[in-house]
Amino acid sequence: MTAAPAAPAAPAAPAAPAADPAVVRAAPPTADAPTSADHLIAASPLPRAEARRLLEQASGRRREWLLAHGDEPLDRPVSEHFLALEASRIKGAPLAYLCGEREFYGLTLEVDQAVLIPRPETELLVNAACERAPPGATVLDLGTGSGAIAIAIAVTRADLQVVATDRSGEALAVAARNAARHGLAPNRLGFRTGSWWQAIAPAERFALVVSNPPYIADTDPHLAEGDLRFEPRHALASGSDGLDALREIAAGAPAHLAAGGWLVVEHGWDQGAAVRSLFLGAGLEDVHTQHDLAGHERLTFGRAQ
């Protein structure tokens, strides 16, 4: 599954305001005092954009409708649903989970607590894959999670076939729904259950393998902060140094890369040297690392002989 960056790598989704018992909303709705969209948003302790997004979710109405009808009374179930979402957000629940979706690479994707929330910096991995994949190639995405990387590649490069794996059946169910949402048939994007190379037959070879595996150390304190508190731990942490999954991926790559095929992985801001060492130790060539827009080492590349 895709993994969140360890700080101070590119930031995860903005954290919700810390829960504060002193924070109270003005005039909560009651049975004899219906409230409007404008009132709920104005009274919310959340940032206005977040409150409006949660009200869209609670009401099933688009932003434009809420703006046009902002002074009209809302049905009580809508108000109650909004207040429940608001309370969860104040406690830190990620906005993406509360709304059930996140945009990635211009695509709206379903997300829930079975999958990691896609991060903007991971779009660099999609760019790299689309640039390096030969015409008509088959690409492998190891640990697909929500399917974000695999789907973005398949949508961007219609000539490619993509295989995506994950050990979690729940994550693959989310990924399959996302693939269907974007019109990707199984012959364009196929899903398999298995941990890393376990889902791949011994004789299978790929022109390109990509992965955004878990790469945070098990004891990293950031796992207890922000959105990371709510995301699946196995998609975030990977051993005492955060490199266990990357070790397994690097070690198995030569057996599953076609001649001249590339392995490209995302990793933590301070792991570039370690990942290059893993790639070289596995016998990969042309090993190098690409920086993200913040100047951190983010992607490492290696080519099979």
MOZI-V864314 format. One record per residue. N is the residue number from 1. RES is the residue in one small letter. D_FIRST is the distance of its C-alpha to the first C-alpha in whole Angstrom. Layout:
N:RES:D_FIRST / N:RES:D_FIRST
//
This chain:
1:m:0 / 2:t:4 / 3:a:6 / 4:a:10 / 5:p:13 / 6:a:15 / 7:a:19 / 8:p:21 / 9:a:18 / 10:a:18 / 11:p:18 / 12:a:16 / 13:a:17 / 14:p:21 / 15:a:22 / 16:a:24 / 17:p:28 / 18:a:28 / 19:a:30 / 20:d:33 / 21:p:36 / 22:a:38 / 23:v:37 / 24:v:38 / 25:r:38 / 26:a:42 / 27:a:43 / 28:p:40 / 29:p:41 / 30:t:43 / 31:a:45 / 32:d:48 / 33:a:47 / 34:p:44 / 35:t:42 / 36:s:41 / 37:a:38 / 38:d:39 / 39:h:40 / 40:l:37 / 41:i:35 / 42:a:38 / 43:a:38 / 44:s:34 / 45:p:34 / 46:l:30 / 47:p:30 / 48:r:32 / 49:a:29 / 50:e:27 / 51:a:30 / 52:r:30 / 53:r:27 / 54:l:27 / 55:l:30 / 56:e:29 / 57:q:26 / 58:a:29 / 59:s:32 / 60:g:30 / 61:r:32 / 62:r:31 / 63:r:32 / 64:e:35 / 65:w:37 / 66:l:36 / 67:l:38 / 68:a:41 / 69:h:41 / 70:g:40 / 71:d:44 / 72:e:44 / 73:p:43 / 74:l:40 / 75:d:39 / 76:r:39 / 77:p:36 / 78:v:34 / 79:s:35 / 80:e:34 / 81:h:31 / 82:f:31 / 83:l:32 / 84:a:29 / 85:l:26 / 86:e:28 / 87:a:29 / 88:s:25 / 89:r:24 / 90:i:27 / 91:k:25 / 92:g:22 / 93:a:20 / 94:p:18 / 95:l:20 / 96:a:17 / 97:y:16 / 98:l:20 / 99:c:21 / 100:g:18 / 101:e:17 / 102:r:16 / 103:e:17 / 104:f:15 / 105:y:17 / 106:g:20 / 107:l:18 / 108:t:18 / 109:l:15 / 110:e:15 / 111:v:13 / 112:d:13 / 113:q:12 / 114:a:10 / 115:v:7 / 116:l:7 / 117:i:10 / 118:p:10 / 119:r:13 / 120:p:16 / 121:e:15 / 122:t:12 / 123:e:15 / 124:l:17 / 125:l:14 / 126:v:15 / 127:n:19 / 128:a:18 / 129:a:17 / 130:c:20 / 131:e:22 / 132:r:22 / 133:a:21 / 134:p:25 / 135:p:26 / 136:g:25 / 137:a:22 / 138:t:19 / 139:v:16 / 140:l:13 / 141:d:9 / 142:l:7 / 143:g:4 / 144:t:5 / 145:g:4 / 146:s:8 / 147:g:9 / 148:a:10 / 149:i:10 / 150:a:11 / 151:i:14 / 152:a:15 / 153:i:16 / 154:a:18 / 155:v:20 / 156:t:21 / 157:r:22 / 158:a:23 / 159:d:25 / 160:l:21 / 161:q:19 / 162:v:16 / 163:v:14 / 164:a:10 / 165:t:8 / 166:d:6 / 167:r:8 / 168:s:8 / 169:g:11 / 170:e:11 / 171:a:8 / 172:l:10 / 173:a:13 / 174:v:12 / 175:a:11 / 176:a:14 / 177:r:16 / 178:n:15 / 179:a:16 / 180:a:19 / 181:r:20 / 182:h:20 / 183:g:22 / 184:l:20 / 185:a:21 / 186:p:20 / 187:n:22 / 188:r:20 / 189:l:16 / 190:g:16 / 191:f:13 / 192:r:13 / 193:t:12 / 194:g:11 / 195:s:9 / 196:w:9 / 197:w:13 / 198:q:14 / 199:a:14 / 200:i:16 / 201:a:20 / 202:p:22 / 203:a:23 / 204:e:21 / 205:r:21 / 206:f:19 / 207:a:21 / 208:l:18 / 209:v:14 / 210:v:12 / 211:s:8 / 212:n:7 / 213:p:6 / 214:p:7 / 215:y:11 / 216:i:13 / 217:a:16 / 218:d:16 / 219:t:19 / 220:d:18 / 221:p:20 / 222:h:18 / 223:l:16 / 224:a:19 / 225:e:20 / 226:g:19 / 227:d:16 / 228:l:14 / 229:r:16 / 230:f:15 / 231:e:11 / 232:p:9 / 233:r:10 / 234:h:8 / 235:a:5 / 236:l:8 / 237:a:11 / 238:s:11 / 239:g:15 / 240:s:18 / 241:d:18 / 242:g:14 / 243:l:14 / 244:d:14 / 245:a:10 / 246:l:12 / 247:r:15 / 248:e:14 / 249:i:13 / 250:a:16 / 251:a:18 / 252:g:17 / 253:a:17 / 254:p:21 / 255:a:21 / 256:h:19 / 257:l:20 / 258:a:23 / 259:a:26 / 260:g:26 / 261:g:22 / 262:w:20 / 263:l:16 / 264:v:15 / 265:v:12 / 266:e:12 / 267:h:13 / 268:g:15 / 269:w:18 / 270:d:20 / 271:q:18 / 272:g:20 / 273:a:22 / 274:a:20 / 275:v:18 / 276:r:21 / 277:s:23 / 278:l:20 / 279:f:20 / 280:l:24 / 281:g:24 / 282:a:22 / 283:g:25 / 284:l:23 / 285:e:26 / 286:d:26 / 287:v:23 / 288:h:23 / 289:t:21 / 290:q:21 / 291:h:22 / 292:d:20 / 293:l:23 / 294:a:23 / 295:g:24 / 296:h:22 / 297:e:20 / 298:r:17 / 299:l:16 / 300:t:18 / 301:f:19 / 302:g:20 / 303:r:23 / 304:a:24 / 305:q:27
//
